[in-house]
Amino acid sequence: MGKPDLKRNAQAFAIWRAAKSADWDCSYAELAAETGVPHHRVGQIVRARGWDKRFAHNHHANNGRREGFTSVDSFMTGYSRNGFAVAVSH
């Protein structure tokens, strides 16, 4: 049995989480920006895991840009673990 690639598995989980939170309606560029995983690595992991068929639309043509995408972390800004709102200043 080979040694598990923990970094790659962690990156795959981060990609899966971000894509699932966007209902797979996002681009590789958006996933790279959200997760911090390099764009080329996002593509490698998505294809290796067979997730490329899950994406709702092909956003790659427009340089990965589209309106209405909210990252998980920015969506959750202002909420604490117990579900109560907290003040956030920018």
N, CA, C and O atoms as a printed pandas DataFrame, in Angstrom:
     atom_number atom_name residue_name chain_id  residue_number  x_coord  y_coord  z_coord
0              1         N          MET        A               1    0.843   -1.173    0.000
1              2        CA          MET        A               1    0.000    0.000    0.000
2              3         C          MET        A               1    0.889    1.238    0.000
3              4         O          MET        A               1    1.830    1.333    0.788
4              5         N          GLY        A               2    0.587    2.186   -0.888
5              6        CA          GLY        A               2    1.389    3.397   -0.986
6              7         C          GLY        A               2    1.083    4.393    0.112
7              8         O          GLY        A               2    0.029    4.351    0.747
8              9         N          LYS        A               3    2.020    5.277    0.313
9             10        CA          LYS        A               3    1.874    6.327    1.314
10            11         C          LYS        A               3    0.813    7.328    0.833
11            12         O          LYS        A               3    0.874    7.788   -0.308
12            13         N          PRO        A               4   -0.157    7.667    1.693
13            14        CA          PRO        A               4   -1.185    8.622    1.266
14            15         C          PRO        A               4   -0.591   10.015    1.073
15            16         O          PRO        A               4    0.270   10.444    1.842
16            17         N          ASP        A               5   -1.048   10.702    0.064
17            18        CA          ASP        A               5   -0.597   12.061   -0.211
18            19         C          ASP        A               5   -1.512   13.020    0.549
19            20         O          ASP        A               5   -2.531   13.468    0.023
20            21         N          LEU        A               6   -1.141   13.326    1.777
21            22        CA          LEU        A               6   -1.995   14.128    2.644
22            23         C          LEU        A               6   -2.250   15.523    2.092
23            24         O          LEU        A               6   -3.370   16.028    2.177
24            25         N          LYS        A               7   -1.222   16.151    1.528
25            26        CA          LYS        A               7   -1.395   17.500    0.990
26            27         C          LYS        A               7   -2.388   17.498   -0.160
27            28         O          LYS        A               7   -3.273   18.351   -0.229
28            29         N          ARG        A               8   -2.238   16.537   -1.062
29            30        CA          ARG        A               8   -3.148   16.463   -2.214
30            31         C          ARG        A               8   -4.578   16.144   -1.757
31            32         O          ARG        A               8   -5.537   16.696   -2.296
32            33         N          ASN        A               9   -4.722   15.261   -0.771
33            34        CA          ASN        A               9   -6.055   14.954   -0.249
34            35         C          ASN        A               9   -6.680   16.167    0.422
35            36         O          ASN        A               9   -7.881   16.402    0.286
36            37         N          ALA        A              10   -5.878   16.938    1.144
37            38        CA          ALA        A              10   -6.386   18.155    1.782
38            39         C          ALA        A              10   -6.807   19.176    0.724
39            40         O          ALA        A              10   -7.837   19.835    0.863
40            41         N          GLN        A              11   -6.000   19.298   -0.334
41            42        CA          GLN        A              11   -6.360   20.202   -1.424
42            43         C          GLN        A              11   -7.646   19.737   -2.106
43            44         O          GLN        A              11   -8.512   20.548   -2.433
44            45         N          ALA        A              12   -7.762   18.435   -2.317
45            46        CA          ALA        A              12   -8.965   17.887   -2.952
46            47         C          ALA        A              12  -10.195   18.180   -2.099
47            48         O          ALA        A              12  -11.245   18.544   -2.629
48            49         N          PHE        A              13  -10.073   18.022   -0.784
49            50        CA          PHE        A              13  -11.205   18.307    0.084
50            51         C          PHE        A              13  -11.594   19.779    0.014
51            52         O          PHE        A              13  -12.780   20.103   -0.053
52            53         N          ALA        A              14  -10.605   20.673    0.029
53            54        CA          ALA        A              14  -10.888   22.109   -0.040
54            55         C          ALA        A              14  -11.593   22.453   -1.354
55            56         O          ALA        A              14  -12.529   23.253   -1.374
56            57         N          ILE        A              15  -11.136   21.844   -2.446
57            58        CA          ILE        A              15  -11.756   22.074   -3.754
58            59         C          ILE        A              15  -13.188   21.549   -3.754
59            60         O          ILE        A              15  -14.107   22.242   -4.191
60            61         N          TRP        A              16  -13.375   20.328   -3.267
61            62        CA          TRP        A              16  -14.707   19.723   -3.223
62            63         C          TRP        A              16  -15.657   20.580   -2.388
63            64         O          TRP        A              16  -16.788   20.839   -2.800
64            65         N          ARG        A              17  -15.196   21.019   -1.215
65            66        CA          ARG        A              17  -16.034   21.828   -0.326
66            67         C          ARG        A              17  -16.457   23.125   -1.000
67            68         O          ARG        A              17  -17.631   23.492   -0.955
68            69         N          ALA        A              18  -15.512   23.821   -1.622
69            70        CA          ALA        A              18  -15.823   25.091   -2.272
70            71         C          ALA        A              18  -16.759   24.882   -3.463
71            72         O          ALA        A              18  -17.713   25.638   -3.647
72            73         N          ALA        A              19  -16.484   23.857   -4.269
73            74        CA          ALA        A              19  -17.327   23.595   -5.440
74            75         C          ALA        A              19  -18.729   23.179   -5.020
75            76         O          ALA        A              19  -19.713   23.625   -5.611
76            77         N          LYS        A              20  -18.825   22.342   -4.021
77            78        CA          LYS        A              20  -20.138   21.891   -3.540
78            79         C          LYS        A              20  -20.929   23.055   -2.966
79            80         O          LYS        A              20  -22.142   23.133   -3.162
80            81         N          SER        A              21  -20.257   23.968   -2.257
81            82        CA          SER        A              21  -20.967   25.126   -1.685
82            83         C          SER        A              21  -21.515   26.034   -2.778
83            84         O          SER        A              21  -22.484   26.760   -2.554
84            85         N          ALA        A              22  -20.901   25.999   -3.962
85            86        CA          ALA        A              22  -21.373   26.786   -5.100
86            87         C          ALA        A              22  -22.251   25.939   -6.019
87            88         O          ALA        A              22  -22.561   26.350   -7.138
88            89         N          ASP        A              23  -22.651   24.758   -5.547
89            90        CA          ASP        A              23  -23.463   23.823   -6.332
90            91         C          ASP        A              23  -22.786   23.497   -7.667
91            92         O          ASP        A              23  -23.450   23.316   -8.688
92            93         N          TRP        A              24  -21.458   23.426   -7.637
93            94        CA          TRP        A              24  -20.618   23.100   -8.790
94            95         C          TRP        A              24  -20.777   24.121   -9.917
95            96         O          TRP        A              24  -20.465   23.825  -11.070
96            97         N          ASP        A              25  -21.257   25.309   -9.592
97            98        CA          ASP        A              25  -21.438   26.369  -10.578
98            99         C          ASP        A              25  -20.325   27.396  -10.388
99           100         O          ASP        A              25  -20.565   28.522   -9.951
100          101         N          CYS        A              26  -19.111   26.987  -10.723
101          102        CA          CYS        A              26  -17.936   27.832  -10.534
102          103         C          CYS        A              26  -16.858   27.397  -11.518
103          104         O          CYS        A              26  -16.997   26.387  -12.208
104          105         N          SER        A              27  -15.794   28.168  -11.570
105          106        CA          SER        A              27  -14.695   27.855  -12.479
106          107         C          SER        A              27  -13.479   27.371  -11.695
107          108         O          SER        A              27  -13.423   27.500  -10.472
108          109         N          TYR        A              28  -12.513   26.814  -12.412
109          110        CA          TYR        A              28  -11.265   26.405  -11.772
110          111         C          TYR        A              28  -10.566   27.626  -11.173
111          112         O          TYR        A              28   -9.980   27.543  -10.093
112          113         N          ALA        A              29  -10.630   28.773  -11.886
113          114        CA          ALA        A              29   -9.996   29.993  -11.388
114          115         C          ALA        A              29  -10.639   30.435  -10.072
115          116         O          ALA        A              29   -9.941   30.851   -9.147
116          117         N          GLU        A              30  -11.955   30.346   -9.990
117          118        CA          GLU        A              30  -12.644   30.714   -8.753
118          119         C          GLU        A              30  -12.282   29.750   -7.628
119          120         O          GLU        A              30  -12.093   30.165   -6.484
120          121         N          LEU        A              31  -12.187   28.473   -7.954
121          122        CA          LEU        A              31  -11.803   27.488   -6.943
122          123         C          LEU        A              31  -10.365   27.726   -6.471
123          124         O          LEU        A              31  -10.063   27.594   -5.285
124          125         N          ALA        A              32   -9.491   28.074   -7.403
125          126        CA          ALA        A              32   -8.101   28.360   -7.036
126          127         C          ALA        A              32   -8.033   29.573   -6.109
127          128         O          ALA        A              32   -7.299   29.567   -5.121
128          129         N          ALA        A              33   -8.798   30.606   -6.431
129          130        CA          ALA        A              33   -8.808   31.808   -5.598
130          131         C          ALA        A              33   -9.397   31.512   -4.218
131          132         O          ALA        A              33   -8.908   32.022   -3.210
132          133         N          GLU        A              34  -10.425   30.704   -4.175
133          134        CA          GLU        A              34  -11.097   30.380   -2.914
134          135         C          GLU        A              34  -10.244   29.501   -2.013
135          136         O          GLU        A              34  -10.209   29.700   -0.799
136          137         N          THR        A              35   -9.556   28.529   -2.602
137          138        CA          THR        A              35   -8.852   27.525   -1.812
138          139         C          THR        A              35   -7.368   27.799   -1.635
139          140         O          THR        A              35   -6.748   27.270   -0.713
140          141         N          GLY        A              36   -6.793   28.617   -2.504
141          142        CA          GLY        A              36   -5.351   28.840   -2.460
142          143         C          GLY        A              36   -4.562   27.747   -3.169
143          144         O          GLY        A              36   -3.332   27.755   -3.151
144          145         N          VAL        A              37   -5.264   26.811   -3.789
145          146        CA          VAL        A              37   -4.622   25.744   -4.565
146          147         C          VAL        A              37   -4.320   26.316   -5.947
147          148         O          VAL        A              37   -5.201   26.927   -6.552
148          149         N          PRO        A              38   -3.101   26.139   -6.468
149          150        CA          PRO        A              38   -2.776   26.668   -7.798
150          151         C          PRO        A              38   -3.764   26.184   -8.865
151          152         O          PRO        A              38   -4.239   25.049   -8.826
152          153         N          HIS        A              39   -4.058   27.067   -9.810
153          154        CA          HIS        A              39   -5.047   26.794  -10.862
154          155         C          HIS        A              39   -4.773   25.467  -11.568
155          156         O          HIS        A              39   -5.691   24.671  -11.764
156          157         N          HIS        A              40   -3.522   25.224  -11.949
157          158        CA          HIS        A              40   -3.210   23.986  -12.674
158          159         C          HIS        A              40   -3.462   22.751  -11.807
159          160         O          HIS        A              40   -3.868   21.703  -12.310
160          161         N          ARG        A              41   -3.219   22.883  -10.501
161          162        CA          ARG        A              41   -3.440   21.759   -9.587
162          163         C          ARG        A              41   -4.942   21.497   -9.408
163          164         O          ARG        A              41   -5.370   20.349   -9.289
164          165         N          VAL        A              42   -5.740   22.583   -9.391
165          166        CA          VAL        A              42   -7.198   22.420   -9.305
166          167         C          VAL        A              42   -7.674   21.558  -10.471
167          168         O          VAL        A              42   -8.434   20.609  -10.280
168          169         N          GLY        A              43   -7.227   21.892  -11.673
169          170        CA          GLY        A              43   -7.622   21.124  -12.856
170          171         C          GLY        A              43   -7.190   19.672  -12.770
171          172         O          GLY        A              43   -7.952   18.770  -13.120
172          173         N          GLN        A              44   -5.963   19.442  -12.300
173          174        CA          GLN        A              44   -5.466   18.066  -12.171
174          175         C          GLN        A              44   -6.321   17.261  -11.199
175          176         O          GLN        A              44   -6.712   16.131  -11.492
176          177         N          ILE        A              45   -6.605   17.849  -10.048
177          178        CA          ILE        A              45   -7.365   17.139   -9.016
178          179         C          ILE        A              45   -8.797   16.905   -9.472
179          180         O          ILE        A              45   -9.333   15.811   -9.296
180          181         N          VAL        A              46   -9.421   17.922  -10.059
181          182        CA          VAL        A              46  -10.808   17.786  -10.526
182          183         C          VAL        A              46  -10.916   16.671  -11.553
183          184         O          VAL        A              46  -11.825   15.845  -11.478
184          185         N          ARG        A              47  -10.008   16.640  -12.499
185          186        CA          ARG        A              47  -10.057   15.588  -13.534
186          187         C          ARG        A              47   -9.737   14.216  -12.954
187          188         O          ARG        A              47  -10.381   13.228  -13.307
188          189         N          ALA        A              48   -8.743   14.145  -12.063
189          190        CA          ALA        A              48   -8.353   12.852  -11.473
190          191         C          ALA        A              48   -9.486   12.252  -10.649
191          192         O          ALA        A              48   -9.643   11.032  -10.608
192          193         N          ARG        A              49  -10.274   13.096   -9.997
193          194        CA          ARG        A              49  -11.374   12.614   -9.160
194          195         C          ARG        A              49  -12.673   12.436   -9.945
195          196         O          ARG        A              49  -13.662   11.945   -9.401
196          197         N          GLY        A              50  -12.675   12.828  -11.211
197          198        CA          GLY        A              50  -13.873   12.686  -12.036
198          199         C          GLY        A              50  -14.937   13.736  -11.745
199          200         O          GLY        A              50  -16.101   13.558  -12.102
200          201         N          TRP        A              51  -14.545   14.823  -11.100
201          202        CA          TRP        A              51  -15.502   15.866  -10.741
202          203         C          TRP        A              51  -15.809   16.805  -11.894
203          204         O          TRP        A              51  -16.768   17.573  -11.821
204          205         N          ASP        A              52  -15.012   16.762  -12.963
205          206        CA          ASP        A              52  -15.205   17.701  -14.063
206          207         C          ASP        A              52  -16.594   17.591  -14.683
207          208         O          ASP        A              52  -17.075   18.556  -15.277
208          209         N          LYS        A              53  -17.236   16.457  -14.561
209          210        CA          LYS        A              53  -18.580   16.269  -15.126
210          211         C          LYS        A              53  -19.666   16.885  -14.248
211          212         O          LYS        A              53  -20.807   17.021  -14.688
212          213         N          ARG        A              54  -19.331   17.257  -13.021
213          214        CA          ARG        A              54  -20.315   17.815  -12.091
214          215         C          ARG        A              54  -20.567   19.310  -12.282
215          216         O          ARG        A              54  -21.597   19.827  -11.850
216          217         N          PHE        A              55  -19.639   19.992  -12.919
217          218        CA          PHE        A              55  -19.761   21.436  -13.027
218          219         C          PHE        A              55  -20.984   21.817  -13.853
219          220         O          PHE        A              55  -21.238   21.242  -14.911
220          221         N          ALA        A              56  -21.734   22.791  -13.357
221          222        CA          ALA        A              56  -22.992   23.196  -13.973
222          223         C          ALA        A              56  -22.794   23.809  -15.355
223          224         O          ALA        A              56  -23.569   23.537  -16.272
224          225         N          HIS        A              57  -21.779   24.620  -15.506
225          226        CA          HIS        A              57  -21.511   25.312  -16.770
226          227         C          HIS        A              57  -20.011   25.374  -16.983
227          228         O          HIS        A              57  -19.227   25.169  -16.057
228          229         N          ASN        A              58  -19.630   25.654  -18.201
229          230        CA          ASN        A              58  -18.218   25.825  -18.500
230          231         C          ASN        A              58  -17.877   27.304  -18.383
231          232         O          ASN        A              58  -18.155   28.079  -19.299
232          233         N          HIS        A              59  -17.279   27.700  -17.270
233          234        CA          HIS        A              59  -16.922   29.103  -17.038
234          235         C          HIS        A              59  -15.478   29.379  -17.415
235          236         O          HIS        A              59  -14.992   30.493  -17.219
236          237         N          HIS        A              60  -14.792   28.399  -17.946
237          238        CA          HIS        A              60  -13.369   28.561  -18.228
238          239         C          HIS        A              60  -13.127   29.532  -19.375
239          240         O          HIS        A              60  -12.081   30.179  -19.415
240          241         N          ALA        A              61  -14.074   29.650  -20.313
241          242        CA          ALA        A              61  -13.884   30.489  -21.482
242          243         C          ALA        A              61  -13.788   31.967  -21.118
243          244         O          ALA        A              61  -13.041   32.700  -21.765
244          245         N          ASN        A              62  -14.501   32.418  -20.128
245          246        CA          ASN        A              62  -14.522   33.824  -19.736
246          247         C          ASN        A              62  -13.500   34.095  -18.634
247          248         O          ASN        A              62  -13.743   34.905  -17.740
248          249         N          ASN        A              63  -12.386   33.431  -18.703
249          250        CA          ASN        A              63  -11.306   33.598  -17.723
250          251         C          ASN        A              63  -11.796   33.315  -16.303
251          252         O          ASN        A              63  -11.269   33.855  -15.331
252          253         N          GLY        A              64  -12.808   32.464  -16.205
253          254        CA          GLY        A              64  -13.294   32.072  -14.896
254          255         C          GLY        A              64  -14.100   33.135  -14.177
255          256         O          GLY        A              64  -14.380   32.995  -12.986
256          257         N          ARG        A              65  -14.479   34.195  -14.875
257          258        CA          ARG        A              65  -15.199   35.273  -14.209
258          259         C          ARG        A              65  -16.684   35.196  -14.528
259          260         O          ARG        A              65  -17.089   34.964  -15.667
260          261         N          ARG        A              66  -17.466   35.396  -13.502
261          262        CA          ARG        A              66  -18.908   35.528  -13.658
262          263         C          ARG        A              66  -19.443   36.202  -12.413
263          264         O          ARG        A              66  -18.789   36.212  -11.371
264          265         N          GLU        A              67  -20.608   36.751  -12.521
265          266        CA          GLU        A              67  -21.197   37.453  -11.393
266          267         C          GLU        A              67  -21.941   36.484  -10.491
267          268         O          GLU        A              67  -22.383   35.422  -10.930
268          269         N          GLY        A              68  -22.075   36.856   -9.240
269          270        CA          GLY        A              68  -22.905   36.098   -8.328
270          271         C          GLY        A              68  -22.207   35.021   -7.535
271          272         O          GLY        A              68  -22.864   34.313   -6.772
272          273         N          PHE        A              69  -20.901   34.864   -7.681
273          274        CA          PHE        A              69  -20.192   33.828   -6.925
274          275         C          PHE        A              69  -19.755   34.417   -5.594
275          276         O          PHE        A              69  -19.051   35.427   -5.559
276          277         N          THR        A              70  -20.161   33.802   -4.520
277          278        CA          THR        A              70  -19.759   34.227   -3.180
278          279         C          THR        A              70  -18.970   33.108   -2.539
279          280         O          THR        A              70  -19.442   31.973   -2.464
280          281         N          SER        A              71  -17.784   33.416   -2.081
281          282        CA          SER        A              71  -16.962   32.382   -1.469
282          283         C          SER        A              71  -17.571   31.933   -0.151
283          284         O          SER        A              71  -18.300   32.685    0.496
284          285         N          VAL        A              72  -17.270   30.722    0.233
285          286        CA          VAL        A              72  -17.785   30.175    1.490
286          287         C          VAL        A              72  -17.361   31.056    2.656
287          288         O          VAL        A              72  -18.181   31.399    3.507
288          289         N          ASP        A              73  -16.084   31.422    2.699
289          290        CA          ASP        A              73  -15.592   32.217    3.813
290          291         C          ASP        A              73  -16.235   33.592    3.868
291          292         O          ASP        A              73  -16.563   34.071    4.954
292          293         N          SER        A              74  -16.426   34.252    2.701
293          294        CA          SER        A              74  -17.080   35.549    2.767
294          295         C          SER        A              74  -18.556   35.417    3.088
295          296         O          SER        A              74  -19.132   36.302    3.721
296          297         N          PHE        A              75  -19.173   34.338    2.667
297          298        CA          PHE        A              75  -20.573   34.103    3.009
298          299         C          PHE        A              75  -20.739   33.928    4.514
299          300         O          PHE        A              75  -21.713   34.404    5.096
300          301         N          MET        A              76  -19.790   33.249    5.137
301          302        CA          MET        A              76  -19.870   32.949    6.570
302          303         C          MET        A              76  -19.353   34.085    7.446
303          304         O          MET        A              76  -19.480   34.018    8.669
304          305         N          THR        A              77  -18.772   35.126    6.850
305          306        CA          THR        A              77  -18.275   36.244    7.629
306          307         C          THR        A              77  -19.429   36.856    8.411
307          308         O          THR        A              77  -20.493   37.134    7.857
308          309         N          GLY        A              78  -19.208   37.059    9.685
309          310        CA          GLY        A              78  -20.238   37.651   10.519
310          311         C          GLY        A              78  -20.988   36.639   11.357
311          312         O          GLY        A              78  -21.844   37.015   12.158
312          313         N          TYR        A              79  -20.687   35.371   11.189
313          314        CA          TYR        A              79  -21.351   34.341   11.971
314          315         C          TYR        A              79  -20.326   33.598   12.816
315          316         O          TYR        A              79  -19.222   33.299   12.362
316          317         N          SER        A              80  -20.703   33.314   14.020
317          318        CA          SER        A              80  -19.822   32.540   14.881
318          319         C          SER        A              80  -20.253   31.084   14.836
319          320         O          SER        A              80  -21.276   30.756   14.235
320          321         N          ARG        A              81  -19.493   30.221   15.457
321          322        CA          ARG        A              81  -19.803   28.798   15.444
322          323         C          ARG        A              81  -21.152   28.471   16.070
323          324         O          ARG        A              81  -21.796   27.498   15.678
324          325         N          ASN        A              82  -21.580   29.261   17.024
325          326        CA          ASN        A              82  -22.839   28.961   17.677
326          327         C          ASN        A              82  -24.043   29.524   16.938
327          328         O          ASN        A              82  -25.175   29.394   17.403
328          329         N          GLY        A              83  -23.804   30.151   15.785
329          330        CA          GLY        A              83  -24.891   30.622   14.950
330          331         C          GLY        A              83  -25.332   32.049   15.227
331          332         O          GLY        A              83  -26.222   32.557   14.545
332          333         N          PHE        A              84  -24.730   32.710   16.215
333          334        CA          PHE        A              84  -25.086   34.083   16.500
334          335         C          PHE        A              84  -24.225   35.028   15.665
335          336         O          PHE        A              84  -23.042   34.776   15.433
336          337         N          ALA        A              85  -24.830   36.092   15.233
337          338        CA          ALA        A              85  -24.081   37.056   14.420
338          339         C          ALA        A              85  -23.046   37.769   15.272
339          340         O          ALA        A              85  -23.269   38.044   16.451
340          341         N          VAL        A              86  -21.912   38.061   14.653
341          342        CA          VAL        A              86  -20.862   38.830   15.318
342          343         C          VAL        A              86  -20.538   40.032   14.439
343          344         O          VAL        A              86  -20.713   39.984   13.222
344          345         N          ALA        A              87  -20.078   41.076   15.043
345          346        CA          ALA        A              87  -19.751   42.290   14.293
346          347         C          ALA        A              87  -18.476   42.083   13.504
347          348         O          ALA        A              87  -17.497   41.539   14.015
348          349         N          VAL        A              88  -18.494   42.517   12.265
349          350        CA          VAL        A              88  -17.311   42.432   11.411
350          351         C          VAL        A              88  -17.081   43.808   10.818
351          352         O          VAL        A              88  -17.981   44.373   10.195
352          353         N          SER        A              89  -15.902   44.350   11.000
353          354        CA          SER        A              89  -15.591   45.651   10.412
354          355         C          SER        A              89  -14.567   45.454    9.308
355          356         O          SER        A              89  -13.637   44.657    9.432
356          357         N          HIS        A              90  -14.755   46.185    8.247
357          358        CA          HIS        A              90  -13.832   46.067    7.098
358          359         C          HIS        A              90  -13.104   47.354    6.913
359          360         O          HIS        A              90  -12.281   47.472    6.005
